[in-house]
Amino acid sequence: MAGLLWFPHLQAQDRPGVELEQVETSDIISEVSLNGTVNALRTSRLSTAVAGLVEDVRVETGNDVAKGDLLVGLDDEQAEYELASARAEAAEARTRLEEARRRLAEARSVGAGRNIAATEVSARESEVAATEATLARLRAEERRRQVVLDRHRIEAPFDGVVSNRISDLGEWVTPGDELLTLVDTTNLRLDFRVPQNYYQRIDDGSELFLHMGGMDRERVPASIESLVPVSDPQARTFLMRATGPEKLNLLPGMAVQATLRVSTGKQGLTVSRDAINRYPDGRITVWIAEPADDELYEVREKRVEVGTSFDNRMEILGGLDGDEQIVIRGNESLQDGARVRLAERGSN
């Protein structure tokens, strides 16, 4: 009779192992796949504000530059002379002003009407005022000459990369002539064309995920910065601009793929995408598990109607009531009425 002994726990270990999940009621999210382009926030075609001869070229196409770096220098010898002359004239005026103030103080100390005529005091006051005005004018001219001299240096207005250099040594350039193009590679924006019907549905709760290396690779969250309501009447789309985290290795002109997640404002039944079984004849099913004896579950296959998919979940439009437990792992070779056991998570 020893060979007829019954060991229920040993029989349970021989059963297929599965993982179960409760059908959930959750907000239904609509997802749309997008293709976009990385664009620089700033692209500047730098030009000169003064005419001059190109004397110094510090960069080539493709060079990285920092804000304030000298890119192109014009011959500034004449501008330096003019600035030196303006400084000398201002210094001369300062000396005349000091002397005029000394003479006025002397006249006032003597006293008008006793040892010096009142008209002389008034004349010296007028001389001081006129000299102050002259000095102010010459100081303004000195500052103007300094500005002109500074404009012989074309410096980088921001960190970036020189994408195109047009001017070269020895060329004569005039105001407005384009010397080079500087592209900001740090502050980038991601531009996507989105179907028009999503415009009113995008809100603070909407999410955008970038697919780095393809749709099946890592998903990186991005921030939706603005929506441009001017639509493309041919494609029936509008422009959505976003920014990604700084750690991303993106460059202007690169293509980028993303998924936009927008709430539909509805709730419904959802299951894990792993629970869905699709057949060549179009059938879509899930395996429902119901408790049996000896800590086992009995499974049966149930046909369902599915809706949208999002965040690794699938909306169930029909076929389930919402209180079922379904198989999400180990459902590859099940049969109706089979007894299964709960497997450790991550194993069958």
C-alpha positions in Angstrom: 0.0 0.0 0.0 3.1 2.3 0.3 3.0 2.8 -3.4 -0.5 4.3 -3.2 0.4 7.1 -0.7 -0.9 10.5 -1.8 1.4 13.6 -1.6 -0.7 16.7 -2.6 2.2 19.1 -2.2 4.3 17.0 -4.6 1.6 17.0 -7.2 1.2 20.8 -6.9 4.9 21.2 -7.7 4.4 19.3 -10.9 1.8 21.8 -12.1 2.6 24.6 -14.5 3.7 27.8 -12.6 1.9 31.1 -13.5 1.8 34.7 -12.3 -1.6 36.3 -11.8 -2.9 39.8 -11.8 -6.2 41.4 -10.8 -8.1 43.2 -13.6 -7.9 46.9 -12.8 -10.1 49.9 -13.3 -8.0 52.9 -14.3 -7.9 56.1 -16.3 -7.7 55.3 -20.0 -4.7 56.9 -21.7 -4.4 57.5 -25.4 -0.9 57.1 -26.8 0.4 58.4 -30.2 3.8 57.8 -31.7 5.6 60.9 -33.0 8.6 61.6 -35.1 10.4 64.9 -34.5 13.5 66.9 -35.1 16.1 68.4 -32.8 16.5 72.1 -33.4 18.8 74.6 -31.8 17.1 77.3 -29.7 19.5 79.9 -31.1 21.2 80.0 -34.5 22.9 83.4 -35.1 24.3 84.6 -38.4 26.9 87.0 -36.9 27.8 90.1 -38.8 29.9 93.3 -38.2 28.5 96.6 -37.2 31.5 98.6 -38.7 33.3 98.4 -41.9 36.9 97.1 -41.9 39.5 94.7 -43.1 39.5 91.2 -41.6 42.8 90.9 -39.7 42.2 88.0 -37.4 40.2 84.8 -37.8 40.2 82.5 -34.7 37.8 79.8 -35.6 37.0 77.2 -38.3 33.8 75.5 -39.2 33.0 72.9 -36.5 34.9 74.6 -33.7 33.3 74.7 -30.2 33.3 78.2 -28.7 32.4 79.7 -25.4 30.5 83.0 -24.8 32.9 85.9 -25.1 35.5 84.1 -27.2 37.0 86.2 -30.0 35.8 84.8 -33.4 36.9 87.4 -35.9 38.9 90.6 -35.5 38.9 93.6 -37.8 41.8 96.0 -38.4 41.3 98.5 -35.5 44.5 100.6 -35.8 42.6 103.8 -36.9 39.9 103.2 -34.3 42.6 103.0 -31.6 44.1 106.3 -32.7 40.7 108.0 -32.7 40.0 106.7 -29.2 43.4 108.0 -28.0 42.6 111.4 -29.5 39.2 111.5 -27.8 40.8 110.5 -24.4 43.4 113.3 -24.8 40.7 115.9 -25.5 38.7 114.7 -22.5 41.8 114.9 -20.3 42.5 118.5 -21.6 39.0 119.5 -20.8 39.3 118.1 -17.3 42.4 120.2 -16.7 40.6 123.3 -17.9 37.7 122.5 -15.7 39.9 122.2 -12.6 41.5 125.6 -13.4 38.1 127.2 -14.0 36.9 125.9 -10.6 40.0 127.1 -8.9 39.6 130.6 -10.3 36.0 130.6 -9.3 36.7 129.5 -5.8 39.4 132.2 -5.6 37.0 134.9 -6.7 34.4 133.8 -4.2 36.9 133.8 -1.4 37.9 137.4 -2.1 34.3 138.5 -2.1 32.4 140.2 -4.9 32.1 144.0 -4.7 35.1 144.5 -2.4 38.2 143.3 -4.2 36.7 141.9 -7.4 33.8 142.9 -9.5 30.6 140.9 -9.3 30.6 140.5 -13.1 34.0 138.8 -12.9 32.6 136.3 -10.4 29.6 135.7 -12.8 32.0 135.3 -15.7 34.0 132.7 -13.9 30.9 130.8 -13.0 29.9 130.8 -16.6 33.3 129.5 -17.6 33.0 126.6 -15.1 29.6 125.7 -16.5 30.8 125.9 -20.1 33.8 123.8 -19.4 31.7 121.2 -17.6 29.5 120.9 -20.6 32.5 120.6 -22.9 33.9 117.8 -20.7 30.6 115.9 -20.8 30.6 116.1 -24.6 34.1 114.9 -24.8 33.5 112.1 -22.4 30.6 111.0 -24.5 32.8 111.1 -27.6 35.4 109.0 -25.8 32.8 106.4 -24.9 31.5 106.4 -28.5 35.0 105.8 -29.8 35.5 103.0 -27.3 32.3 101.4 -28.6 33.5 101.7 -32.2 36.8 100.1 -31.2 35.0 97.2 -29.4 32.9 96.5 -32.5 36.1 95.6 -34.4 35.9 92.4 -32.3 33.2 89.9 -33.2 32.8 87.7 -30.1 30.6 84.7 -29.4 27.2 85.8 -27.9 26.7 82.3 -26.4 28.3 78.9 -26.2 27.9 77.0 -29.4 29.5 75.5 -32.5 30.6 77.4 -35.6 28.5 75.8 -38.4 29.7 78.0 -41.2 32.5 80.5 -41.6 32.2 82.9 -44.6 34.8 85.6 -44.1 38.6 85.2 -44.4 41.8 87.1 -43.8 42.2 90.2 -45.9 38.5 90.6 -46.9 36.8 94.0 -46.6 33.5 93.7 -44.8 30.7 96.2 -44.3 27.9 96.5 -41.7 25.4 93.7 -42.2 27.8 91.3 -44.0 27.5 87.8 -42.6 30.8 86.5 -41.2 29.9 83.2 -39.7 27.0 81.1 -38.3 27.0 80.1 -34.7 24.6 77.3 -33.4 23.7 76.8 -29.8 24.1 73.1 -29.1 23.3 73.3 -25.4 19.8 74.8 -25.4 17.9 72.5 -27.8 14.2 72.1 -28.5 12.4 69.0 -29.8 9.8 69.8 -32.5 7.0 67.3 -33.2 4.1 67.4 -35.6 1.0 66.2 -33.7 -2.4 65.3 -35.1 -4.9 68.2 -34.7 -7.4 66.2 -32.6 -4.8 66.1 -29.7 -4.5 69.9 -29.4 -7.4 70.4 -26.9 -6.5 67.2 -25.0 -3.0 68.1 -24.0 -2.8 69.4 -20.5 -0.5 69.5 -17.4 -1.1 65.8 -16.9 0.0 64.8 -20.4 3.4 63.0 -20.7 6.0 62.8 -23.5 8.6 60.0 -23.6 11.6 60.0 -25.9 12.7 56.7 -27.4 16.5 56.7 -27.3 17.8 54.2 -29.9 14.5 53.3 -31.3 10.9 52.6 -30.2 11.9 49.4 -28.3 14.7 51.0 -26.4 14.9 53.2 -23.2 12.1 55.7 -22.7 13.2 59.1 -21.4 10.7 61.6 -20.1 10.7 65.0 -21.8 8.9 68.3 -20.9 6.2 69.8 -23.2 7.1 73.5 -23.4 4.6 74.9 -25.8 2.0 74.2 -28.4 1.9 76.3 -31.6 -1.8 76.4 -32.7 -0.9 77.3 -36.3 -1.6 74.0 -38.0 -0.5 72.5 -41.3 -3.7 72.3 -43.4 -2.2 69.6 -45.6 -1.0 67.2 -42.9 -3.7 68.3 -40.3 -1.1 68.7 -37.6 0.2 71.3 -35.2 3.6 72.0 -33.8 4.5 70.8 -30.2 7.8 71.9 -28.8 9.5 70.1 -26.0 12.9 69.9 -24.1 14.7 66.8 -22.9 17.1 66.2 -20.0 20.5 67.7 -20.3 22.2 64.3 -20.2 20.9 63.4 -23.6 23.5 63.4 -26.4 21.5 65.2 -29.0 22.6 67.5 -31.8 20.7 69.9 -34.0 19.2 68.2 -37.0 18.9 64.8 -35.4 15.7 62.8 -35.8 14.0 61.7 -32.6 11.1 59.4 -31.8 8.6 59.9 -29.0 5.3 58.7 -27.5 2.7 61.3 -26.3 0.4 60.1 -23.5 -2.9 62.0 -23.2 -5.8 61.2 -20.9 -9.1 60.5 -22.6 -11.1 61.5 -19.5 -12.6 58.0 -19.2 -12.1 55.1 -16.9 -12.2 51.4 -17.9 -10.9 47.9 -17.4 -7.3 47.3 -18.1 -4.9 44.3 -18.0 -1.2 43.9 -18.5 -0.2 43.6 -22.1 1.5 40.3 -21.3 -1.9 38.8 -20.6 -3.1 39.3 -24.1 -3.0 36.4 -26.6 -3.5 37.1 -30.3 -4.3 34.4 -32.9 -3.9 34.4 -36.7 -7.7 34.2 -37.1 -8.1 37.6 -35.3 -9.2 36.2 -31.9 -7.9 38.0 -28.8 -8.1 36.1 -25.5 -6.9 36.1 -21.9 -6.6 33.2 -19.4 -8.7 33.6 -16.3 -7.6 31.8 -13.2 -10.1 30.7 -10.5 -9.2 29.1 -7.1 -9.4 25.3 -7.0 -8.3 22.9 -4.2 -4.9 22.3 -2.8 -3.7 25.9 -3.5 -4.1 25.4 -7.2 -6.0 27.4 -9.7 -8.1 26.3 -12.6 -7.6 28.3 -15.9 -10.0 28.9 -18.7 -9.5 31.0 -21.9 -11.8 33.9 -22.4 -12.2 35.9 -25.6 -12.0 39.7 -25.1 -12.4 42.9 -27.1 -9.5 45.3 -26.6 -9.2 49.1 -27.1 -6.2 51.4 -26.8 -2.9 50.3 -25.3 -0.7 52.4 -23.0 2.1 52.1 -20.5 2.3 48.3 -21.0 -1.4 48.0 -20.4 -4.4 47.2 -22.6 -7.9 48.5 -22.4 -10.6 45.9 -22.3 -13.8 46.9 -24.0 -15.7 43.6 -23.5 -15.4 40.1 -22.2 -14.4 40.8 -18.6 -16.4 42.0 -15.6 -13.5 43.5 -13.6 -13.3 41.0 -10.7 -11.2 38.3 -12.5 -7.7 37.2 -11.9 -5.8 36.7 -15.2 -2.6 35.0 -16.1 0.3 37.3 -17.1 3.2 34.9 -17.0 3.2 31.2 -18.1 0.3 31.5 -20.4 2.1 30.2 -23.5 0.9 26.5 -23.4 -2.1 26.4 -21.2 -5.2 24.4 -21.8 -8.8 24.9 -20.7 -9.5 23.3 -17.4 -5.8 22.9 -16.5 -4.7 23.2 -12.9 -1.8 25.5 -12.3 0.1 26.8 -9.3 1.4 30.2 -8.4 5.0 30.6 -9.4 7.6 32.9 -7.8 7.5 36.3 -9.5 9.9 36.3 -12.5 9.9 32.5 -13.0 7.5 29.9 -14.5 
